[in-house]
């Protein structure tokens, strides 16, 4: 079920909301949130609910283990076993075929005949997100950052909280533990306007901006070999705004839904296109993911505490894993490696870089990001090379159908992404005319949703 | 003063997104529900969608309906969103009390045969007097009952149930099978059970179930919004995302013809013949004393492919499905007429005169194609007016059959 679907807006959300606030007491609300999470998830494939339940149970039991045992060996077991199970599930469903194809390819390259079977695997939606929820819980409990909960339904409600279940943000237990603890004392009216404001803005970002851009660039990129240099740049710039408004829109809707139910989810995008360097961009882009990799991969690897070489190695390795997290494809690994290299380069030239004018740094950062996105968007290396070649050398070629609409959307998107305040910077107290404007635009969104199947979010595939 | 402040406070409290948006959602939802109780005829471009909405289980269309559209056009023009390629034509579509495309009075008349099949049998895109059943009825001198339906699923139990309700002079079923339609399969136990249950359910209950299904599944607001989207996704303002559903091809005379993309793809495949189904259909009908004759209709792509300016090379066996099926049915002793060679020859002859046997903008054959097919059937099985009298159809050794 998608947030931008009529079934969600007309049935799931009202029922969840009304029943939640009708219930009193912690336990009924935990149970209700857990049920709604599983119902929400089952709309994709009910069979995978058991997978989520398994992951939840394993992590919950690990938490109980931490409460019970102080013996370091047993605690280590409690941390390694459930994480290994989580990673094994993620590895099997997301990366098994990728690994088999890669091994087969390498074998063929060396003249071998290895033919590992390619399995018929369906990727459970959101697995990259909810396994990371449980991993952060286990690691934080192991490190003593949080006290594990004894209440299974509270934990199940946290893992399956529908607003963040399938595309994040990757909310750590400690970030919303307080809200879960006070769930019985939450005030329905306190944040409902803020919640709707986030939700409406997220919907506009997704339906009116991201999906409109996608309607133009997707057919154009399907015939990428025919693009001219200008068209290639327009398409990649379009994709930069599409992916931003698609995911930031989803995150805003998730935050809004959280507010409606009394949860304050953390910020996931902090105007990344206002970044002045690539490190700054990654501090602002998909914050919950980049901070996960910073805290649980980069720092344990040694972070920047070692030599320059080790720091560079840690950066590149971490960013390659970030890339791989996005999908089982070598293009994502190369995208990650490219980002890692940029971060290393930035460390080398930081002093000189910071002497440049602000607009130069912003433009250059965005330009470098666009080159990376050409790799990210590509379905394979052929497409990546072709797109980059077309962007970096002059090519005449076909124009884009809908170029006029695309240019208007790019101007609008750029104005919002590069200059306007983001949803966490505004007060969400709107005047009558703003409310009217939002209502009209939301009405247009609804009309759009009636006429077309709701477009899935880009990050669902990850 | 106090009242004024109270009013001001209330006014301010109304202009909150937490107040306005949920109510907007509720209003749009109510409008959607309200529109579902209205006729969808104004939102439709042809009879098909309008008459399918409230179709009771077991019926092909909504019973006792008369639909007229002076500017109906083809399904492919709609499917691919090519307004410039629409061929506008008037369409009259009438259904009887059982929910099939016939004049209502047919239920009181003696019927010569039942025509069963898919939208080609129904006569999508043509008016009541141009359907195959009408043409055959005129040639035979007694009405032919049109039992064509959307699904094109022909099950002996349903045919026999229909036969019991009609005044059949002759127990004859003409089974029309169109190339490119889904390969017929034996119904599952569940489907059989459902079919029997539907047959035993009172007509009023079935009508109510059909109406309820229509209310739940068909949203005029969705149609309206879909139309608005199509106006924008026209290939100029925004790319036409519907275009991939349809193959747009040029004939050697320069005319543009549309084909369903799925039909073009399936032309180059070799699906199984599903002979189990045909044996089952033959045996069950035979057991009930009903004669079966089969008419095989070629798909539009198979017929017009030789006349396209550009045509992908056809591999071995491409497009031979009807020939294989014809041979298999002959071996089984089922009287069969394969219209493919005949229509291909006729298409070539008519194309020289700039005439078509299939609509340019539709999957289906047009009135001219139907008339020619009816004449071919009549010639194959010379069922003259006298043959509308009770009798049997027998199969000759070569698969040809004659009325007796």
Interface residues (C-beta under 8 A of the other chain):
Chain A: X9 X10 X14 X192 X193 X195 X196 X197 X199 X200 X212 X215 X216 X219 X220 X401 X402 X404 X405 X430 X431 X432 X435 X436 X438 X439 X442 X443 X446 X447 X448 X450 X451 X452
Chain B: X15 X16 X17 X18 X19 X20 X21 X22 X24 X25 X28 X29 X32 X219 X221 X222 X224 X225 X226 X227 X228 X229 X233 X235 X236 X237 X238 X239 X240 X241
